[in-house]
Amino acid sequence: MQRREFVCEAYRFAPENGTLSLHYAFSTGERFEERLAFPAGVELSESLDRVFRLLLLACGVSYYKAFVPDRIRCSAFPLDVVTARFFTDFYIKGLGEFAWRNGIDLARLEFVPDTVPPASPLRLELPRLTCVPVGGGKDSIVTIECLKQADEPLVLFSLGNAAPIEATIAQAGLPAFRVTRRLDPALFALNEAGALNGHVPITGILSIIVLACAIMRGFDTIAMSNEHSASAPNIADVNHQYSKSFEFEQSFSRLLDQHVLQGVRYFSLLRPLSEVAIARRFARHPEYLPVFRSCNTAFRQVVERRGSSWCCDCPKCRFVFLALAPFVEHQRLIDTFGRNMLDDANQIDGFAELCGLLGHKPFECVGEIEESVAVMTHVAGLEVWRDAAVVRALSPRLPRGDFDALFTMRAPHQVPQRYLAMLDACS
């Protein structure tokens, strides 16, 4: 049966325990309730209500993708045309990889607007405090340590309690708070029964959750850790990292500033940097090597299925190992991952994919092909790596990359001048 319409039905906030309930339905009867657990004891304000409305629309993407109808309607509140267009883009571009993998054309997808004018933004006066969302990988660690060096007042945020995130927060030694997200188990049952599944723009959802926390906890800046490379597509116009891209950052900032609220800055501190430049900065903080992890196995939805170490057999493990190889002492890097990934002949094809020799850039949060090429050819000239199986197999097949060019500051970005000075100071 064709699911002809997806509806964002309602949202309810319980201040006494901080629970936000989000309700969705397909016109053919399937219903869902998602719950977000925020800090308790915060009263609902007009500004917070506006952000909760954005959350209702954003979190719906996880359920919409089960049957992908062309029409999405909001019955919880009147939806203006500007917000409708923003979320139409958010779904189409954020589900780009999902659509490509499933052979689906999302071109006709639309949020149906009501005949109401876009709202004027509310103005907030919040304390000077920067919030850094922590992902458990190298990027947010570089942001944290850069801002710590500048003595910037900081608070850390996590969505959920995955072990690498908790360990990173503990190592940073800064105040932190957490929000948990509970997807409706009915969605997993549908997936088991054959409903469509795939990657969603989770960083966009997280960004709106942190925005709600800015109002609840009182901070005026959200410093993300999305790098220049996140804007590069994987294939054609499909970008696995759309909601980490500069395009999303600009679009989201514009929506907030013009129609939602003013007084909260949202930008990515690392936008001017390549992945490899971030890796070099991260290597200066070896105390995080035992705790950080980018491997997706550590962040699976089902807690019991989460990995407790690097899997060493995925694009993210390969790319992070390669990116750190020029900067972390040889044996220490091997000990961190549990094996020498560059000396494993079974990994040759995986690294070849990173370097553009097979297929397209993997659908993962990895650096650009040019970065992988530059690092692979660079380590071929280092005594400790040049005889490793992967390096010997691939480096003769690659053009000589411009390794030094990876460390230049890049445009475009939205980093405020004060924060740009902090980034320069810790280069």
Stockholm file with secondary structure:
# STOCKHOLM 1.0

chainA/1-427         MQRREFVCEAYRFAPENGTLSLHYAFSTGERFEERLAFPAGVELSESLDRVFRLLLLACGVSYYKAFVPDRIRCSAFPLDVVTARFFTDFYIKGLGEFAWRNGIDLARLEFVPDTVPPASPLRLELPRLTCVPVGGGKDSIVTIECLKQADEPLVLFSLGNAAPIEATIAQAGLPAFRVTRRLDPALFALNEAGALNGHVPITGILSIIVLACAIMRGFDTIAMSNEHSASAPNIADVNHQYSKSFEFEQSFSRLLDQHVLQGVRYFSLLRPLSEVAIARRFARHPEYLPVFRSCNTAFRQVVERRGSSWCCDCPKCRFVFLALAPFVEHQRLIDTFGRNMLDDANQIDGFAELCGLLGHKPFECVGEIEESVAVMTHVAGLEVWRDAAVVRALSPRLPRGDFDALFTMRAPHQVPQRYLAMLDACS
#=GR chainA/1-427 SS CCCCEEEEEEEEEETTTTEEEEEEEETTSCEEEEEEECCSSCCCCHHHHHHHHHHHHHHTHHHHTTTCCSEEEECSSCCCHHHHHHHHHHHHHHTHHHHHHHTCCCTTCEECCCSCCCCCCEECCCCSCEEEECCSSHHHHHHHHHHHHTTCCEEEEEESCCHHHHHHHHHHTCCEEEEEEECCHHHHHHHHTTCCCCCCCHHHHHHHHHHHHIIIIICSEEEECCCGGGGSCSBTTBCTTGGGSHHHHHHHHHHIIIIIEESCEEEETTTTSCHHHHHHHHTTCGGGTTTCCCCGGGGCSSGGGCCSSCCSSSHHHHHHHHHHTTTSCHHHHHHHHTSCGGGCGGGHHHHHHHTTSSSSSCSSSCCCHHHHHHHHHHHTTSTTTTTSHHHHHHGGGSCCCCSGGGGSCCSCCCCCHHHHHHHHHTC
#=GC SS_cons         CCCCEEEEEEEEEETTTTEEEEEEEETTSCEEEEEEECCSSCCCCHHHHHHHHHHHHHHTHHHHTTTCCSEEEECSSCCCHHHHHHHHHHHHHHTHHHHHHHTCCCTTCEECCCSCCCCCCEECCCCSCEEEECCSSHHHHHHHHHHHHTTCCEEEEEESCCHHHHHHHHHHTCCEEEEEEECCHHHHHHHHTTCCCCCCCHHHHHHHHHHHHIIIIICSEEEECCCGGGGSCSBTTBCTTGGGSHHHHHHHHHHIIIIIEESCEEEETTTTSCHHHHHHHHTTCGGGTTTCCCCGGGGCSSGGGCCSSCCSSSHHHHHHHHHHTTTSCHHHHHHHHTSCGGGCGGGHHHHHHHTTSSSSSCSSSCCCHHHHHHHHHHHTTSTTTTTSHHHHHHGGGSCCCCSGGGGSCCSCCCCCHHHHHHHHHTC
//
